[in-house]
Amino acid sequence: MTRVEDALRSSLVRALRGETAHVDVRRTVEGIDRATAGAQPEGSPHTIHQIVRHMIYRQDFLLERLEGNPVPELEADRWDWPTAPVSEKEWRSVADHFQTGLDWALRHAEQPGLEGPLPWTRDTTRLDAVRTIASHNSYHCGQIMLLRKMVRGVVA
């Protein structure tokens, strides 16, 4: 492995974790209860619960492709999840599912062969998929942190 490959892999891992650019990705969903996850401040198009569900939807799709599974193309930008989880247990399950997917993405970022093709695509690499997970999560983590502050004044 070359120094450039090592640097790229390290950069991807840091991006997935949220290092250097913003808050730790894991911290965005930690310490949130069901009420906060389902709160929708005035002017906000989505709740934290909906955003995390959307993140999982995109993340799982790319992770399945990284595993070589022939999952169908995603529907248009999906946002049809319920505003709030029905219980604290459901919210914990959603947050845990996101965290598990993040672990899975980190494992892929650390594997060799990122320049290889992403299965079931025409011109997308494994690197593209991992980078997309990192940037998509980063974008939505910013939204979650803003909603946390709007709902409860929580500062990460």
C-alpha positions, -999 to 999 in steps of 0.1 A, spaced: 0 0 0 13 34 -9 15 65 13 -13 81 -7 -35 50 -2 -28 51 35 -35 88 37 -68 83 18 -79 55 40 -71 74 71 -90 104 58 -121 83 51 -120 68 86 -117 103 101 -146 116 79 -168 87 89 -161 94 126 -165 132 122 -130 140 132 -114 173 122 -145 188 106 -173 186 131 -187 168 161 -181 130 165 -208 114 144 -217 90 172 -224 118 196 -251 133 174 -275 105 184 -263 98 219 -282 112 248 -314 118 228 -346 106 242 -378 97 223 -394 131 230 -364 150 216 -361 126 186 -397 132 177 -399 169 184 -404 192 153 -395 228 161 -414 254 141 -400 258 106 -382 225 106 -393 201 78 -381 170 97 -375 156 132 -343 140 144 -360 106 142 -369 112 105 -333 124 97 -317 93 114 -341 70 95 -332 87 63 -294 84 71 -299 47 78 -318 42 45 -290 57 24 -262 41 45 -277 6 45 -282 8 7 -245 16 1 -233 -9 27 -253 -37 11 -238 -28 -22 -203 -28 -6 -211 -63 6 -219 -73 -30 -256 -77 -24 -279 -69 -54 -302 -44 -37 -324 -24 -60 -318 13 -67 -332 36 -41 -365 53 -45 -363 91 -47 -351 109 -16 -373 90 10 -387 110 39 -419 92 47 -410 79 82 -432 87 112 -424 120 129 -416 103 162 -407 68 174 -436 50 191 -415 42 222 -381 48 238 -372 12 228 -379 19 192 -358 51 193 -329 32 209 -332 5 182 -331 32 154 -301 49 170 -283 16 175 -290 6 139 -273 38 127 -243 32 150 -240 -4 138 -240 8 102 -213 33 110 -192 5 124 -198 -15 92 -188 15 70 -156 20 91 -146 -16 84 -151 -11 47 -130 21 48 -101 2 64 -101 -26 38 -79 -27 8 -94 -24 -27 -113 8 -23 -104 16 -59 -123 -15 -71 -158 -13 -86 -189 -11 -64 -209 -42 -72 -241 -37 -92 -231 -3 -105 -216 9 -137 -189 34 -128 -189 37 -90 -160 26 -69 -160 12 -34 -142 45 -24 -171 65 -39 -196 45 -17 -177 50 15 -170 87 8 -208 91 0 -217 76 34 -193 99 52 -204 131 34 -242 122 36 -239 115 73 -219 147 79 -245 168 62 -273 153 83 -253 154 115 -253 191 112 -291 192 110 -294 169 140 -271 191 161 -291 222 152 -324 204 160 -309 193 194 -301 229 202 -335 241 191 -354 215 211 -334 212 243 -305 236 241 -282 205 241 -246 214 231 -223 186 220 
